[in-house]
Every structure is written in C-alpha cells, then in structure tokens.
Amino acid sequence: MYVALALLVSHAAALASPPDDSRALEGVETGRVIFDLNNDSPEALALYLQVIQETYEDLRDQGVEPDIILAFRGQAVTMVSRDRERFELTEFDHLDRIEALVGEFRDQGIRMESCGVATRLFGVDHGDLLPGITPVRNTFVSLTGYQAQGYAVIPIY
C-alpha cells in the first residue's frame, strides 16, 4: 500500500513540474543546428518557422546559446521571396507570417541561406529574396560543410 502511494505521489510530482531538456543539454553551452527547410506549402513552412522560433527561445531559456542556421531549398525558396505571383491569395497570410519570422530571425542574428540550385530551378531572383537571406551556390554543399563543423542537421520537409 505504501509503495503504491509513494509511486502515485512521485508520479504526481513529476507531472506537476514542467518538462525540460536538461538530460540532453547536460554540458552543452552552444546549440549548433542547421535546419534543412524543403517545404512545398506556405502554411507548413510558416508553422515550422514558428517551431524553430520556439526552439531558439527554449535553448536560450535553458542556458544554451543558440547558433542556428536556416537553409531554404527546393520550393521553400519561392516562399522566402518578395515575388508572390505564383501563390494564391489565400496563401498570403502564411507568406506574411513567413516574412515576419524571417525578420525576427534576422534581428536575432540567425543566419539564413537559400539554395542557388533551387532558386535557378524555381525561377527565383536572388534580388527578390527577403532581407537577411543569403544565396549560396548549393545547400547540399553547405549542409555538408556545417555538419562537418559540428552542426546538427534537422531536416524539415
């Protein structure tokens, strides 16, 4: 009886405290991560960018300095361009949210890249990319380089 009560109290105490990432972050001072963004929907990209913003804040709140890079490739490069002619009016709210988040990331010092291969294939002019996004020759190459430098690569498709 006492064992069951102790387990119940222990379980309740565990539920009462908010979850954290202390085990995973033990000894980690800098969170080096590159997000490989290859979405085909403005709604999905806006959602994932919001989660990345939350991840940035979660790292900071748990005492880890975020070192984050966003690599836009595939159709995602079309969604970080000021040219909206290829989109439906119903997608503009999501594109507005993407633009706002890109601005926040820029202000936070988060590095952002767009794939030169994707911009060529999807007809995106580098001059139309949102401020703060730097075109690179090939994000497969930059992903390889950043991973070799110790960045965790998180694919988001």
GROMACS elastic network, one bead per residue, 0.5 to 0.9 nm:
[ bonds ]
;  ai    aj funct       b0    kb
    1     4     6  0.52105   500
    1     5     6  0.62272   500
    1     6     6  0.86279   500
    2     6     6  0.60183   500
    2     7     6  0.85181   500
    3     6     6  0.50493   500
    3     7     6  0.61279   500
    3     8     6  0.85305   500
    4     7     6  0.51148   500
    4     8     6  0.61249   500
    4     9     6  0.86575   500
    5     8     6  0.50025   500
    5     9     6  0.61438   500
    5    10     6  0.84711   500
    6     9     6  0.51440   500
    6    10     6  0.60090   500
    6    11     6  0.84755   500
    7    10     6  0.50051   500
    7    11     6  0.59926   500
    7    12     6  0.85116   500
    8    11     6  0.50888   500
    8    12     6  0.61274   500
    8    13     6  0.85949   500
    9    12     6  0.50678   500
    9    13     6  0.61241   500
    9    14     6  0.85937   500
   10    13     6  0.51203   500
   10    14     6  0.62325   500
   10    15     6  0.87146   500
   11    14     6  0.50932   500
   11    15     6  0.62964   500
   11    16     6  0.87026   500
   12    15     6  0.50738   500
   12    16     6  0.61790   500
   12    17     6  0.89643   500
   13    16     6  0.50253   500
   13    17     6  0.65667   500
   14    17     6  0.56248   500
   14    18     6  0.81983   500
   14    19     6  0.86891   500
   15    18     6  0.73136   500
   15    19     6  0.84164   500
   20    23     6  0.82832   500
   20    58     6  0.89526   500
   20    62     6  0.78961   500
   21    24     6  0.55095   500
   21    25     6  0.60579   500
   21    26     6  0.84957   500
   21    58     6  0.89858   500
   21    59     6  0.89540   500
   21    62     6  0.77200   500
   22    25     6  0.50587   500
   22    26     6  0.57715   500
   22    62     6  0.77098   500
   23    26     6  0.53901   500
   24    27     6  0.87354   500
   24    28     6  0.82692   500
   25    28     6  0.50987   500
   25    29     6  0.80488   500
   25    31     6  0.86722   500
   25    59     6  0.88462   500
   25    62     6  0.82415   500
   25    63     6  0.89204   500
   25    64     6  0.77411   500
   26    29     6  0.86387   500
   28    31     6  0.70993   500
   28    63     6  0.87566   500
   28    64     6  0.66106   500
   28    65     6  0.88707   500
   29    63     6  0.73147   500
   29    65     6  0.61434   500
   29    66     6  0.87936   500
   30    59     6  0.86697   500
   30    63     6  0.88452   500
   30    64     6  0.52870   500
   30    66     6  0.58443   500
   30    67     6  0.65297   500
   31    56     6  0.89510   500
   31    59     6  0.70739   500
   31    64     6  0.61623   500
   31    65     6  0.59549   500
   31    67     6  0.55683   500
   31    68     6  0.74288   500
   31   151     6  0.81825   500
   31   152     6  0.85235   500
   32    65     6  0.85632   500
   32    66     6  0.65385   500
   32    68     6  0.59467   500
   32    69     6  0.82709   500
   32   150     6  0.70439   500
   32   152     6  0.62362   500
   32   153     6  0.89691   500
   33    66     6  0.80540   500
   33    67     6  0.64291   500
   33    68     6  0.50768   500
   33    69     6  0.64082   500
   33    70     6  0.86098   500
   33   146     6  0.86084   500
   33   147     6  0.86444   500
   33   150     6  0.83756   500
   33   153     6  0.59281   500
   33   154     6  0.71980   500
   34    67     6  0.84605   500
   34    68     6  0.57414   500
   34    70     6  0.57045   500
   34    71     6  0.69194   500
   34   143     6  0.75417   500
   34   146     6  0.74607   500
   34   147     6  0.81734   500
   34   151     6  0.62107   500
   34   152     6  0.61138   500
   34   153     6  0.50233   500
   34   154     6  0.62819   500
   34   155     6  0.85324   500
   35    52     6  0.84190   500
   35    68     6  0.77031   500
   35    69     6  0.63103   500
   35    71     6  0.59911   500
   35    72     6  0.83383   500
   35   152     6  0.83122   500
   35   153     6  0.59582   500
   35   155     6  0.59659   500
   35   156     6  0.68790   500
   36    69     6  0.87665   500
   36    70     6  0.65386   500
   36    71     6  0.50832   500
   36    72     6  0.64794   500
   36    73     6  0.74552   500
   36   139     6  0.85040   500
   36   143     6  0.77774   500
   36   153     6  0.67897   500
   36   154     6  0.59288   500
   36   156     6  0.57558   500
   36   157     6  0.80140   500
   37    45     6  0.78484   500
   37    48     6  0.87471   500
   37    70     6  0.70307   500
   37    71     6  0.57986   500
   37    73     6  0.61256   500
   37    74     6  0.81167   500
   37    76     6  0.66611   500
   37    77     6  0.89601   500
   37   154     6  0.85581   500
   37   155     6  0.64493   500
   37   156     6  0.50176   500
   37   157     6  0.63060   500
   38    45     6  0.84113   500
   38    71     6  0.84427   500
   38    72     6  0.62426   500
   38    73     6  0.52090   500
   38    74     6  0.52871   500
   38    75     6  0.64515   500
   38    76     6  0.53236   500
   38    77     6  0.82216   500
   38   155     6  0.78555   500
   38   156     6  0.61545   500
   39    42     6  0.76565   500
   39    44     6  0.67861   500
   39    45     6  0.58853   500
   39    72     6  0.85680   500
   39    73     6  0.81425   500
   39    74     6  0.72372   500
   39    75     6  0.62534   500
   39    76     6  0.51352   500
   39    77     6  0.89177   500
   39   156     6  0.70462   500
   40    43     6  0.89415   500
   40    44     6  0.76795   500
   40    45     6  0.77666   500
   40    74     6  0.77918   500
   40    75     6  0.53446   500
   40    76     6  0.61032   500
   40    79     6  0.87426   500
   40   157     6  0.78196   500
   41    44     6  0.52492   500
   41    45     6  0.62090   500
   41    46     6  0.85829   500
   41    75     6  0.82153   500
   41    76     6  0.77926   500
   41    79     6  0.83428   500
   41    91     6  0.87794   500
   42    45     6  0.50888   500
   42    46     6  0.59904   500
   42    47     6  0.85162   500
   42    76     6  0.79971   500
   42    79     6  0.64073   500
   42    91     6  0.65673   500
   42    92     6  0.84208   500
   42    93     6  0.89348   500
   42    94     6  0.55730   500
   42    95     6  0.60871   500
   42    98     6  0.77591   500
   43    46     6  0.52727   500
   43    47     6  0.62873   500
   43    48     6  0.87819   500
   43    91     6  0.73063   500
   43    93     6  0.86759   500
   43    94     6  0.53985   500
   43    95     6  0.79455   500
   43    98     6  0.89309   500
   44    47     6  0.51127   500
   44    48     6  0.61999   500
   44    49     6  0.85759   500
   44    94     6  0.86341   500
   44   157     6  0.88332   500
   45    48     6  0.51462   500
   45    49     6  0.60474   500
   45    50     6  0.85787   500
   45    76     6  0.74510   500
   45    79     6  0.81680   500
   45    94     6  0.82198   500
   45    95     6  0.88780   500
   45    98     6  0.72748   500
   45   156     6  0.87931   500
   45   157     6  0.87884   500
   46    49     6  0.51595   500
   46    50     6  0.62915   500
   46    51     6  0.88057   500
   46    94     6  0.59263   500
   46    95     6  0.73540   500
   46    96     6  0.88835   500
   46    97     6  0.61512   500
   46    98     6  0.51395   500
   46    99     6  0.89443   500
   46   101     6  0.80831   500
   47    50     6  0.51662   500
   47    51     6  0.64490   500
   47    52     6  0.87833   500
   47    94     6  0.86715   500
   47    97     6  0.89849   500
   47    98     6  0.87022   500
   48    52     6  0.61524   500
   48    53     6  0.85863   500
   48   156     6  0.77415   500
   49    53     6  0.61768   500
   49    54     6  0.86023   500
   49    98     6  0.71677   500
   49   101     6  0.68454   500
   49   102     6  0.82888   500
   50    53     6  0.50271   500
   50    54     6  0.63042   500
   50    55     6  0.86367   500
   50    97     6  0.89067   500
   50    98     6  0.86769   500
   50   101     6  0.73080   500
   51    55     6  0.61019   500
   51    56     6  0.86362   500
   52    56     6  0.61857   500
   52    57     6  0.86472   500
   53    56     6  0.51166   500
   53    57     6  0.64033   500
   53    58     6  0.86382   500
   53   101     6  0.78361   500
   53   104     6  0.86268   500
   53   105     6  0.77218   500
   54    57     6  0.50687   500
   54    58     6  0.59981   500
   54    59     6  0.85992   500
   55    59     6  0.61214   500
   55    60     6  0.85883   500
   55    66     6  0.88254   500
   56    59     6  0.53544   500
   56    60     6  0.64103   500
   56    61     6  0.86808   500
   56    65     6  0.86926   500
   56    66     6  0.60402   500
   56    67     6  0.86779   500
   56    68     6  0.77963   500
   57    60     6  0.51050   500
   57    61     6  0.59374   500
   57    62     6  0.85289   500
   57    66     6  0.83890   500
   58    61     6  0.50377   500
   58    62     6  0.61485   500
   58    63     6  0.87487   500
   58    64     6  0.85522   500
   59    62     6  0.52685   500
   59    63     6  0.64815   500
   59    64     6  0.50429   500
   59    65     6  0.66089   500
   59    66     6  0.61140   500
   60    63     6  0.52201   500
   60    64     6  0.51545   500
   60    65     6  0.57229   500
   60    66     6  0.65188   500
   61    64     6  0.74166   500
   62    65     6  0.89262   500
   66   110     6  0.86052   500
   67   109     6  0.87798   500
   67   110     6  0.71837   500
   67   111     6  0.85608   500
   67   151     6  0.86986   500
   68   109     6  0.86095   500
   68   110     6  0.55622   500
   68   111     6  0.66125   500
   68   112     6  0.86423   500
   68   151     6  0.86487   500
   69   110     6  0.58953   500
   69   112     6  0.55860   500
   69   113     6  0.76634   500
   70   110     6  0.75506   500
   70   111     6  0.63026   500
   70   113     6  0.61698   500
   70   114     6  0.84396   500
   70   133     6  0.89277   500
   71   111     6  0.86052   500
   71   112     6  0.59446   500
   71   114     6  0.58786   500
   71   115     6  0.73228   500
   71   139     6  0.66374   500
   71   142     6  0.84870   500
   71   143     6  0.79187   500
   72    75     6  0.83688   500
   72    76     6  0.56660   500
   72    77     6  0.56004   500
   72    80     6  0.81462   500
   72   112     6  0.76224   500
   72   113     6  0.60507   500
   72   115     6  0.62403   500
   72   118     6  0.86968   500
   72   133     6  0.89592   500
   72   139     6  0.77876   500
   73    76     6  0.55264   500
   73    77     6  0.55378   500
   73    78     6  0.89185   500
   73   113     6  0.85515   500
   73   114     6  0.60004   500
   73   115     6  0.50947   500
   73   116     6  0.83430   500
   73   117     6  0.81243   500
   73   118     6  0.57189   500
   73   119     6  0.79791   500
   73   138     6  0.87545   500
   73   139     6  0.68572   500
   73   140     6  0.89578   500
   74    77     6  0.62033   500
   74    78     6  0.82095   500
   74   115     6  0.76971   500
   74   117     6  0.83847   500
   74   118     6  0.51534   500
   74   119     6  0.79737   500
   74   121     6  0.84447   500
   74   122     6  0.79265   500
   75    78     6  0.55454   500
   75    79     6  0.72946   500
   75   118     6  0.71822   500
   75   119     6  0.85559   500
   75   122     6  0.70445   500
   76    79     6  0.52746   500
   76    80     6  0.68747   500
   76   114     6  0.86649   500
   76   118     6  0.86206   500
   77    80     6  0.54138   500
   77    81     6  0.67975   500
   77   114     6  0.61907   500
   77   115     6  0.72994   500
   77   118     6  0.67407   500
   77   119     6  0.62823   500
   77   122     6  0.79367   500
   77   124     6  0.72939   500
   77   129     6  0.81279   500
   78    81     6  0.55470   500
   78    82     6  0.86144   500
   78    83     6  0.78284   500
   78    84     6  0.81363   500
   78    86     6  0.84272   500
   78   118     6  0.87831   500
   78   119     6  0.75645   500
   78   122     6  0.70786   500
   78   123     6  0.82996   500
   78   124     6  0.63521   500
   78   129     6  0.85670   500
   79    82     6  0.80617   500
   79    83     6  0.84907   500
   79    84     6  0.79384   500
   79    87     6  0.89021   500
   79    95     6  0.65498   500
   79    98     6  0.76155   500
   79    99     6  0.86339   500
   79   129     6  0.89520   500
   80    83     6  0.86548   500
   80    95     6  0.79216   500
   80    98     6  0.72244   500
   80    99     6  0.69390   500
   80   102     6  0.81313   500
   80   114     6  0.85190   500
   80   128     6  0.84444   500
   80   129     6  0.58489   500
   80   130     6  0.56978   500
   80   133     6  0.81256   500
   81    84     6  0.72809   500
   81    99     6  0.86729   500
   81   124     6  0.71740   500
   81   125     6  0.80900   500
   81   126     6  0.82765   500
   81   127     6  0.85924   500
   81   128     6  0.51833   500
   81   130     6  0.54461   500
   82    99     6  0.86650   500
   82   127     6  0.89824   500
   82   128     6  0.52478   500
   82   129     6  0.61595   500
   82   130     6  0.62109   500
   83    86     6  0.77843   500
   83    87     6  0.89977   500
   83   124     6  0.79783   500
   83   125     6  0.86737   500
   83   128     6  0.63836   500
   83   129     6  0.83123   500
   84    87     6  0.55439   500
   84    88     6  0.83322   500
   84    92     6  0.80730   500
   84    95     6  0.84653   500
   85    88     6  0.79235   500
   87    90     6  0.81619   500
   87    91     6  0.64357   500
   87    92     6  0.75084   500
   88    91     6  0.54459   500
   88    92     6  0.71181   500
   89    92     6  0.53610   500
   89    93     6  0.82310   500
   90    93     6  0.69988   500
   90    94     6  0.84179   500
   91    94     6  0.54768   500
   91    95     6  0.63830   500
   91    96     6  0.87769   500
   92    96     6  0.59773   500
   92    97     6  0.85326   500
   93    96     6  0.50383   500
   93    97     6  0.63071   500
   93    98     6  0.87034   500
   94    97     6  0.50164   500
   94    98     6  0.61876   500
   94    99     6  0.86234   500
   95    99     6  0.61484   500
   95   100     6  0.85918   500
   96    99     6  0.50911   500
   96   100     6  0.61938   500
   96   101     6  0.86693   500
   97   100     6  0.50633   500
   97   101     6  0.61519   500
   97   102     6  0.85394   500
   98   101     6  0.51878   500
   98   102     6  0.60849   500
   98   103     6  0.85938   500
   99   102     6  0.51188   500
   99   103     6  0.62634   500
   99   104     6  0.87617   500
   99   130     6  0.70905   500
  100   103     6  0.51049   500
  100   104     6  0.63599   500
  100   105     6  0.87427   500
  101   105     6  0.60940   500
  101   106     6  0.84809   500
  102   105     6  0.50350   500
  102   106     6  0.60960   500
  102   107     6  0.86124   500
  102   112     6  0.84307   500
  102   130     6  0.75650   500
  102   131     6  0.80593   500
  102   132     6  0.75060   500
  102   133     6  0.82444   500
  103   106     6  0.50565   500
  103   107     6  0.62275   500
  103   108     6  0.86626   500
  103   130     6  0.82970   500
  103   131     6  0.74301   500
  103   132     6  0.74408   500
  104   107     6  0.50707   500
  104   108     6  0.62110   500
  104   109     6  0.87495   500
  104   110     6  0.87393   500
  105   108     6  0.50094   500
  105   109     6  0.63133   500
  105   110     6  0.51569   500
  105   111     6  0.77335   500
  105   112     6  0.83012   500
  105   132     6  0.84059   500
  106   109     6  0.52061   500
  106   110     6  0.56066   500
  106   111     6  0.70275   500
  106   112     6  0.78697   500
  106   131     6  0.79186   500
  106   132     6  0.55426   500
  106   133     6  0.82547   500
  107   110     6  0.75559   500
  107   132     6  0.88099   500
  110   132     6  0.88635   500
  111   132     6  0.75626   500
  111   133     6  0.75086   500
  111   134     6  0.82642   500
  112   132     6  0.65859   500
  112   134     6  0.62105   500
  112   135     6  0.86037   500
  113   132     6  0.84173   500
  113   133     6  0.52010   500
  113   135     6  0.54713   500
  113   136     6  0.62993   500
  113   139     6  0.77655   500
  114   117     6  0.88617   500
  114   118     6  0.78038   500
  114   119     6  0.74633   500
  114   126     6  0.87313   500
  114   129     6  0.83438   500
  114   133     6  0.64878   500
  114   134     6  0.60856   500
  114   136     6  0.60379   500
  114   137     6  0.85174   500
  114   138     6  0.82766   500
  114   139     6  0.71602   500
  115   118     6  0.52461   500
  115   119     6  0.62084   500
  115   120     6  0.86248   500
  115   134     6  0.88383   500
  115   135     6  0.60185   500
  115   136     6  0.54889   500
  115   137     6  0.61957   500
  115   138     6  0.51084   500
  115   140     6  0.82401   500
  116   119     6  0.50838   500
  116   120     6  0.61171   500
  116   121     6  0.85611   500
  116   126     6  0.84017   500
  116   135     6  0.59628   500
  116   136     6  0.54862   500
  116   138     6  0.54727   500
  116   139     6  0.75704   500
  117   120     6  0.52560   500
  117   121     6  0.61987   500
  117   122     6  0.86451   500
  117   136     6  0.86370   500
  117   137     6  0.66749   500
  117   138     6  0.57561   500
  117   139     6  0.80275   500
  118   122     6  0.59057   500
  118   123     6  0.81113   500
  118   124     6  0.80830   500
  118   138     6  0.81531   500
  118   139     6  0.88701   500
  119   122     6  0.52742   500
  119   123     6  0.56304   500
  119   125     6  0.68430   500
  119   126     6  0.73486   500
  119   135     6  0.85429   500
  120   123     6  0.51740   500
  120   124     6  0.64044   500
  120   125     6  0.79418   500
  121   124     6  0.79941   500
  124   127     6  0.85002   500
  124   128     6  0.71424   500
  124   129     6  0.78476   500
  125   128     6  0.53729   500
  125   129     6  0.71105   500
  126   129     6  0.54455   500
  126   134     6  0.83742   500
  126   135     6  0.67012   500
  127   130     6  0.83960   500
  128   131     6  0.86722   500
  129   132     6  0.82559   500
  129   133     6  0.63826   500
  129   134     6  0.80468   500
  129   135     6  0.83646   500
  130   133     6  0.59787   500
  130   134     6  0.89970   500
  131   134     6  0.83028   500
  135   138     6  0.86453   500
  136   139     6  0.66381   500
  136   142     6  0.77859   500
  137   141     6  0.79857   500
  137   142     6  0.83952   500
  138   141     6  0.54314   500
  138   142     6  0.65778   500
  138   143     6  0.87589   500
  139   143     6  0.57367   500
  139   144     6  0.82241   500
  140   143     6  0.51460   500
  140   144     6  0.61831   500
  140   145     6  0.86956   500
  141   144     6  0.50862   500
  141   145     6  0.62668   500
  141   146     6  0.87068   500
  142   146     6  0.60205   500
  142   147     6  0.83969   500
  143   146     6  0.52030   500
  143   147     6  0.60061   500
  143   148     6  0.84894   500
  143   151     6  0.88107   500
  143   153     6  0.73667   500
  144   147     6  0.52842   500
  144   148     6  0.62276   500
  144   149     6  0.87308   500
  145   148     6  0.50960   500
  145   149     6  0.63024   500
  145   150     6  0.89402   500
  145   151     6  0.89269   500
  146   150     6  0.65254   500
  146   151     6  0.54956   500
  146   152     6  0.81826   500
  146   153     6  0.82101   500
  147   150     6  0.51571   500
  147   152     6  0.62168   500
  147   153     6  0.65288   500
  148   151     6  0.72343   500
